[in-house]
């Protein structure tokens, strides 16, 4: 685990301890979205005719700072939905990405597509929290876990009726996964040490996933040619955030990427 992830993990542990003192499991169970029917995240990504776009609502990042000024998460989500995104990823980490659980809650009220809570999930409490705020799935980052921690979190995801996107950075993490538990796997194309993007490395790792597992490519995707490359290599979905966030019109950016890919198929 690199330095930034260690800092994030330390801060997450501290903030989570505080939140658990402020809100109980019973409080979460009484929230508006806790008992709602979940949208099927896996089904939305498993597009037989193309690549499913997971469009990300993302204000900032530790390495780039603020990515989008005039940030309006609800408007961004509406634009994504109206222009072909099959799912939406919502950053809820506050200290490092300027996200918020309130963004997830707002978007859940209007969304017709599955929502992924993207955060640093380290305890089942956060999975239940994601459910209470309207998420259909959560991101689990394999490189953050030791021992049976990932398995326990996947069990919690199943118990609470959600789904999980398990993200790997390294090939050894990928091969250590329990494929009886993992339904959706992602590989981050960005090297955590150098921040360089290698799409070929990501695809090479994803191609080794079992046939029944949905494959997601993450980071550094911004051209129709990138999406075409994924499609030709059996990848089901692309998670894209920064590229869309830097465009004046996020809806047009999604539509242009999809139509550009369709024209090249």
C-alpha positions in Angstrom: 0.0 0.0 0.0 1.5 3.4 -1.0 1.7 6.5 1.2 -1.5 8.2 0.0 -3.6 5.1 0.6 -2.1 4.7 4.0 -3.0 8.3 4.8 -6.5 7.8 3.5 -6.9 4.6 5.5 -5.8 6.2 8.7 -8.2 9.1 8.2 -11.1 6.8 7.2 -10.6 4.8 10.4 -10.7 8.0 12.5 -13.8 9.5 10.7 -15.6 6.2 10.7 -15.2 5.8 14.5 -16.7 9.3 14.9 -19.7 8.5 12.6 -20.5 5.3 14.4 -20.8 7.3 17.6 -23.2 9.7 15.9 -25.5 7.3 14.1 -26.5 3.8 15.1 -27.3 0.8 12.9 -31.0 1.2 13.9 -30.8 4.8 12.7 -29.6 3.6 9.3 -32.4 1.0 9.1 -35.0 3.8 9.6 -33.7 5.9 6.7 -35.8 6.4 3.6 -33.8 4.3 1.1 -32.9 1.4 3.4 -35.8 -0.8 2.4 -36.1 0.2 -1.3 -35.7 -2.3 -4.1 -32.2 -2.4 -5.4 -31.3 -1.8 -9.0 -29.2 -4.6 -10.5 -25.7 -3.2 -10.9 -24.2 -6.4 -12.5 -27.0 -6.7 -15.0 -26.6 -3.0 -16.0 -22.9 -3.6 -16.8 -23.2 -6.9 -18.6 -24.0 -5.3 -22.0 -23.8 -7.9 -24.8 -23.8 -5.3 -27.6 -21.2 -2.9 -26.4 -19.5 -1.3 -23.4 -21.5 -0.1 -20.4 -20.3 3.3 -19.1 -20.2 3.8 -15.4 -20.0 7.6 -15.2 -18.6 9.1 -12.1 -19.7 12.1 -10.0 -16.3 13.4 -8.8 -15.4 16.9 -7.6 -11.7 16.4 -6.7 -8.9 14.0 -6.1 -5.8 13.9 -3.9 -3.4 14.1 -6.9 -5.3 16.7 -9.1 -7.1 18.8 -6.5 -10.5 20.3 -7.6 -11.4 18.8 -11.0 -14.7 20.5 -11.5 -15.7 24.0 -10.2 -19.4 24.9 -10.1 -20.0 21.3 -9.0 -23.7 20.3 -9.0 -23.9 16.5 -8.4 -27.6 16.2 -9.1 -27.4 18.0 -12.5 -24.4 15.9 -13.4 -26.2 12.7 -12.6 -29.2 13.8 -14.6 -27.0 14.5 -17.6 -25.3 11.1 -17.3 -28.7 9.3 -17.1 -30.2 11.2 -20.0 -27.2 10.5 -22.3 -26.6 6.8 -22.0 -24.7 6.0 -18.8 -25.6 2.5 -17.6 -24.6 3.2 -14.0 -23.3 6.1 -11.9 -20.4 6.1 -9.4 -20.7 8.6 -6.6 -17.6 9.7 -4.6 -18.6 9.9 -0.9 -15.2 10.3 0.6 -15.0 13.9 2.0 -11.4 14.5 3.2 -9.6 13.5 0.0 -12.2 13.7 -2.8 -14.6 16.4 -1.4 -17.5 13.9 -1.8 -20.5 13.4 0.4 -23.0 10.8 1.4 -25.6 13.5 0.8 -24.7 13.4 -2.9 -25.5 9.7 -3.0 -28.8 10.4 -1.2 -29.8 13.2 -3.6 -29.0 11.2 -6.7 -30.8 8.2 -5.5 -34.1 10.2 -5.4 -33.9 10.7 -9.2 -31.8 7.9 -10.6 -33.2 5.3 -13.0 -29.8 3.5 -13.2 -27.8 1.7 -10.5 -25.6 3.7 -8.1 -22.1 2.7 -6.9 -20.9 4.1 -3.6 -17.2 4.9 -4.3 -15.3 5.2 -1.0 -12.8 3.5 1.2 -14.9 0.7 2.6 -13.3 -1.1 5.5 -16.2 -2.2 7.8 -19.6 -3.7 7.3 -21.0 -0.5 8.9 -20.2 1.4 5.7 -21.9 -1.2 3.5 -25.1 -0.8 5.6 -24.5 3.0 5.4 -24.3 2.8 1.6 -27.7 0.9 1.6 -29.3 3.5 3.8 -28.2 6.4 1.5 -29.5 4.7 -1.7 -26.5 2.8 -3.2 -27.0 -0.4 -5.1 -23.4 -1.4 -5.0 -20.1 -0.5 -3.2 -16.5 -0.4 -4.3 -14.1 -2.7 -2.4 -10.4 -2.0 -3.0 -8.5 -5.2 -2.7 -5.1 -3.6 -2.0 -6.5 -2.1 1.3 -7.4 -5.5 2.9 -5.5 -8.1 4.9 -6.4 -11.7 5.8 -10.1 -12.4 5.6 -11.2 -8.7 5.5 -12.3 -8.7 1.9 -14.2 -12.0 2.3 -16.0 -10.5 5.4 -17.0 -7.4 3.5 -18.3 -9.4 0.5 -20.4 -11.4 3.0 -21.8 -8.2 4.4 -22.5 -6.9 0.9 -24.5 -10.1 0.2 -26.3 -9.9 3.6 -27.5 -6.3 3.0 -28.7 -7.1 -0.5 -26.1 -5.0 -2.4 -23.5 -5.9 -5.0 -19.7 -5.2 -5.0 -17.2 -4.0 -7.6 -13.9 -5.5 -6.4 -11.1 -3.3 -7.6 -7.5 -4.6 -8.0 -4.3 -2.6 -8.8 -1.9 -5.6 -9.0 -2.0 -9.0 -10.6 -1.2 -10.8 -7.3 -4.3 -9.2 -5.7 -6.4 -10.3 -8.7 -5.2 -14.0 -8.5 -5.8 -14.0 -4.7 -9.6 -13.3 -5.2 -12.2 -15.9 -4.2 -14.1 -16.2 -7.4 -17.0 -17.9 -5.6 -17.6 -14.5 -3.9 -16.7 -12.0 -6.7 -19.2 -11.2 -9.4 -17.8 -8.0 -10.7 -14.1 -7.2 -10.9 -12.3 -4.1 -11.9 -8.7 -3.3 -12.6 -7.3 0.2 -12.2 -5.1 1.1 -15.1 -3.2 3.6 -13.1 0.1 2.7 -11.4 -0.2 3.9 -7.8 3.5 4.6 -7.6 4.0 6.6 -10.8 0.4 7.5 -11.6 1.0 6.4 -15.2 -1.8 4.7 -17.1 -1.3 1.4 -18.9 -4.5 0.3 -20.5 -2.9 -2.8 -21.9 -1.8 -4.0 -18.5 -5.3 -3.6 -17.1 -6.8 -5.5 -20.0 -4.2 -8.3 -19.7 -5.2 -8.8 -16.1 -9.0 -8.6 -16.6 -8.8 -11.1 -19.4 -7.9 -13.8 -16.8 -11.2 -13.4 -14.9 -13.6 -16.3 -15.0 -16.1 -16.1 -17.9 -19.1 -15.5 -15.6 -17.5 -12.5 -13.9 -18.3 -9.0 -15.2 -15.1 -7.0 -16.0 -14.6 -3.3 -15.5 -11.7 -1.2 -16.7 -11.0 1.9 -14.6 -8.9 5.1 -15.0 -7.3 6.9 -18.0 -10.2 6.3 -20.4 -11.2 9.2 -22.6 -11.4 8.3 -26.3 -13.7 6.1 -28.4 -10.6 4.2 -29.4 -10.1 3.3 -25.7 -13.6 1.9 -25.5 -13.2 0.0 -28.7 -10.0 -1.6 -27.4 -11.8 -2.7 -24.3 -14.7 -4.1 -26.3 -12.4 -6.1 -28.6 -10.8 -7.6 -25.5 -13.9 -8.8 -23.9 -14.3 -6.1 -21.2 -17.9 -5.3 -20.2 -17.7 -1.9 -18.7 -15.6 1.3 -18.3 -15.6 3.5 -15.2 -14.9 7.1 -16.3 -14.8 10.1 -14.0 -12.1 12.8 -14.6 -12.6 13.0 -18.4 -16.3 13.7 -18.0 -15.8 16.1 -15.1 -13.4 18.3 -17.2 -15.9 18.8 -20.0 -18.2 21.8 -20.2 -21.2 19.6 -21.0 -20.9 16.2 -19.3 -24.0 14.8 -21.0 -22.6 15.6 -24.4 -19.3 14.1 -23.4 -21.0 10.8 -22.5 -23.0 10.8 -25.7 -20.0 11.6 -27.9 -17.9 8.8 -26.3 -20.6 6.2 -26.8 -21.5 7.3 -30.4 -17.9 7.5 -31.3 -17.3 4.0 -30.2 -20.5 2.7 -31.9 -19.3 4.3 -35.2 -16.0 2.4 -34.9 -17.3 -1.0 -34.0 
